[in-house]
Amino acid sequence: MALLRVENLSVTYHSNSGPLPVIERLSIKMDGGEILGIVGESGSGKSMLALAIMGLLSPKMTMRADYVNLDGEDLMKMDPAERSVYVASKAAIIFQESQSSLNPCFTIGSQLDETLALHQGGSRKYRKTRALELLDSVGILDPELLLKLYPHQVSGGMSQRAAIAIALACKPKLLIADEPTTALDVTIQAQILELLVNLSQAEEAGLMLITHDFALLSENTDRIGVIYSGLLMEHAATQNILKAPKHPYTKALLDSIPQLGDRHKKGSRLFALEGHIPPMSELPVGCRLGPRCPKAEKYCVKEQELITIENHGKVRCHLAQQPEKNDHKTLSGAQK
């Protein structure tokens, strides 16, 4: 049985001018111990997916789905209070800005103790011992000192490790990391990513790694879901996407990454997709990538559902059903 199974999830923002779609008909599945990457440009809906699963959406947003099954229970059948308690016992989220997610008025120790008291209980002595163990597990060299410090007294990398320790306090079966390394320098990024992957493997917990950086996912994930404008555009095994992406948006993201330089001839310019993600109030007809897509055809004005490509995965594109062409040349030449 899958650890997480989301079927036809939609999130709507209720603005003064009317309802606007944020996520539409999105379906994903994760097993325990699996690392799933969610990638897309800023504003694509990646973070909204995480907030929807965790039950942290704004009051101005509503969600609906056929079901959101977490560790055998359908969250859509629970009332808000019941769902909040259940999700908190099964899942945890790590945000991009750890120092803003930590309360500046309390020491890291008191925040960690509060989480442990809520989820594990036990005496104060037990909770302190457990807090020290958690901080040690995330690579804190002097956990006793860190317990006494406030968030503003530690570095970004240190506060992110503390945030991870707090997330692990409830022993989550699902850990969602929403761009957890974006605000950190390159050295600390690598350390935090390695830490998350190792913790996932050691605890056999599912890890959903949300980012806009394909290079970050290339060596650490089992599968990748590509989101654009609230829709899942491609969902397949990581190696299938890296070696033979089927959606033009996925190809564009890959062609913009210097680290994946084997897709480029030496001296050639990196590809940059023109334009930007459309506002939800001004969605194009048919394929949402259409106005920006370097391979758009007349039939792209017709909406495309996700289709399954044999030996690959799922893709939302008319072109995926057509014979392969020289995709690299098409994309790289779009700027000329």
N, C-alpha and C positions, 0 to 999 in steps of 0.2 A: 504494500500500500504506500502511495506517495505521501511524503511529509507535508507538502503543500500542493494543492490543486485548485487553481483559479479558473473558472469557466465563464466567459462572456462578461467580464467586469467592465462596467461603465461608471465614470464619475462625471457629475454635472455641477457646474458653478452657476449659482443663481444670482445674476447681476441685476442692476436696476433696469437694464434694457431687456432682460429676459434670460432664459437658461442658455448656457454655453457648454458644449462638450469639452471635457478635459482629457478623458480617456474613453475609448469606445471599444466594446466587444473584445477585450483583451483576455487571452487564455494562456496560462503557463502551468508548468508542473515541475516540482522538485522532489528529489529523494533525499533521505537522510545521508549526510556525508558528501553530498554533491555541492559543487561550486558553480553557481549560475551567474553569468555576467549579464547585466542590463546596460546597454550602451545607446547613446544618442546625443544630439546637440543640446545645449541648455534650452530649456523650455519645451522639450519634447514630451514630457510627462513622466519621466523616470522617477522623480521624487514623489509625485502624486501616487504612483503605484505603491511605493513603500508606505506612505501615510495611510492609504486605503487599507492595506493589509493590517497595519498596526492599529487602525481605528482612531487615527489622529487627524482626520480631515477637519477643515474649518467648518463652523456651523452653517456657512453659506454654501457648503457643498453637500451633495447627496451621492450615495453610491447604490448601485444595484448589480446583481450578478445571479446567474443560475445557481452557483454555489461558490463559496470560498472555504475549502476544506483544509483545516490545519490540524495535523496529527489525529485525524479520524473524526473530527467534529466540524460541522458546518456552521461557520460564524454567522451566516445570513439568517439562521433560525434562532439566534440568541437576541435577547434584548440588550440595549447598550451597556448596562451595568454588568450583566453576566459576561458579555463579550469582552469587556475591558479586563475583568479579572482573569478570564481564561487566556487571552492573548498575552497578558503580562507574565503568565506562568509558563508559556511555551515559546515566546519570541522576544527578541530585543533588537533595538536599532541603535546604530552609531551614526551620528550626524557629522557633516563636513566640518563645522566650526565647533570643536570640542569645548573651547573656552566660553563660548556663548551658551552652550547646552548645559554647562555646569553652573550651579548657583554661586555667584560671587560672594554671597553673604555667609556661606558656611564652608568649613574646611573640607578638603577632599575626604578625610577620614569620617566626618559626620555624615556626608552624603552616601558614602559606601556603607556605613553602619545602618543608615535608614533603609537602604535597599535590602540588605541582608536581613534586617529585622522583619521586613514585610514578607519576604519570600522564603526565608529559612528559619526564622525565629532563633531560639536558643539564648543562652546567657550572654551578657556583654563581653565576658572573657572569650567565649567561643567565637562571637562575631568578630572580635579584634584579631584573633588567630586566623580566622578565615579571610579577613580583609588583607592581612599580611601575605597570606598564601596567594590570593588573587593578584595583588600588586607584583609579587615575585614572579608569577606565571606570565605576566605581560612585560617582563624585562626591567622592572624598576630596581635599581641597585641598592637604594636605601629606603625600603617601604615604610619603615618606622618614622622617618623624617617626613615623607610625603603625606602621611596621615594628618600631620599637624599643619600643613600648608594650605593656603587659599589658592583658588585657580589662577589668580593674577600673579602669583609668586613663582609659577613654574613655566617652562617653555611650552611651545605648541606641541612638540612631540611628546613631552611628558604628560601634558593634560589629555592628549589623545589616548595615551596608554591608560590613564586613569579612567577615562570615559569607557574604554573597552573593558576594564576590570569591573566597573559598575554594571555594564551590560551583561557580563558573564555571571554576575552574582545570583541570578535566578536560574542558572544552568539551562539556558535556552536551547531548544531543539532546532530553532531557526534563528539565525543571526543575519540581520540586514545592515549592510555597511553602505551608507549613502555618501558617495564621494569622500571617503574617510581620509584621503591623503592629499587632496587638492591644495590645502592651505599650508602644507609642510614642504621643507626643502627635499631635494632629490634623495639624499642619503636616508633621511628619516622615512620618506615614502616607502623605500624598499624594505626597511625594517618593519614598519607597520603592516605592510602587505604580507610579508613572510610570517609575521606573528598571527594574522588572521587566518591564513591558510593552514598553518600548523595547528592552531586551536580547533579549526573545523575538523581536521583529520583526527586529532587526539580525542575529541569529544563525539565524533561521528555526527556532528551537527551540520545542517544545511546552511550554506553561506550564500547569500544573495549580494553580489558586489556590483553596486551601481556607480557608473562613471561615464565620462564623455571620452575617455582615453582608451582606444582599442589596444594600444601597446601594453597597457596595464593588464589586460585580460588575456593576452595571447598565450602566455605560458602558465596561467594559474587557474583557468576555468575549464569545466567539462563541456558546458554548452553556453551559447550566447543568444540573447534576445535583442534585436535591434528595434528601437522605438522611434517613430517620427510623427510629430503632430498628434500624439495621443493614440496612434495605431501601431500594432506590432507588425513590422514590415518583413522581418526574417527571424527564424528561430531554428537553430541547428547546432550540431556538435561544433565545438570551437575549431577543430582542424578543417572541417568542411567549409566553414565560413572563411577561414584564412586562406585556404587553397583555392576555393572555387565559389566565391560569393555570387548569389543569384540575383540580388536586388541592386539596382543602380545606386541607391542610397548607401548600402553597405559597401559597395565598391568605391564610392566617393570618399567615405570615411577612411577606408584602408589606404587609398591613394594619397591621402593628405598627411600620412604619418612617415616621417623620416626613418624611424626605427625599422620599419618594414621595407627597407630599401631594395629588396630583391624584386619588388614590383616596378622599379624604375630603372631606366638606363642612366648610366653615370653622366652627370652634367645636366640632366633634364630637370624641368621645374616640377615642384610638387603640385598636385591638383587641388584646387579650391572651388568648392561648390558655390556658385553665385547665388545671391539673394539670401533670404532668411526664412525661418519657420513662420508661416502665416498666422496672424491672430485668430483665435477661435471664433471671432465674430466675422471673419472674412475668409472662410475656408474655400478653396477652389473646387470647381466641379470635377468629379471623378477622382483620379489619383491625387492625393494631397501633395505629392512631390512634383507633380506635373509641371508647374511653372518654372521649376528649378532644374528639372531632370534633363541631362544632356542627351538622353535617348528617347525622349517623349515622342509618341506617335499619335495619330488622330484618335485611335481607339482608347487612348488613355483617359479620355473624358468620361469613360464608363467606369463605375466603381468596381474595384477588384476585391474579391474575398481571398482569405488565406487558402492556398492550395498546397498539397503535399507533393514534393518532388522526390521521386524514388532515390534512395541512397544519399539523400541530402538532409531534408527537413522541410519546414514550412516557409512559404514565400508569398508575399502579397504583390504580385506584379504579372501583367499580361505577358511580358517578355520572357518570363521564366519558363513558359510553355513552348517557346520557339527555339530553333537551333542556335547553338552557341556561335557568337561572332567574336571578333578581336576586341574584347571589352576594354582592355588596357589602352589600346590605341584610341578608342572612341572617347574614353574619359580624359586621357592625358591631352588629347587634341582639342578638347572643348574650350580651352583658354585661348587658343591661337586664332 
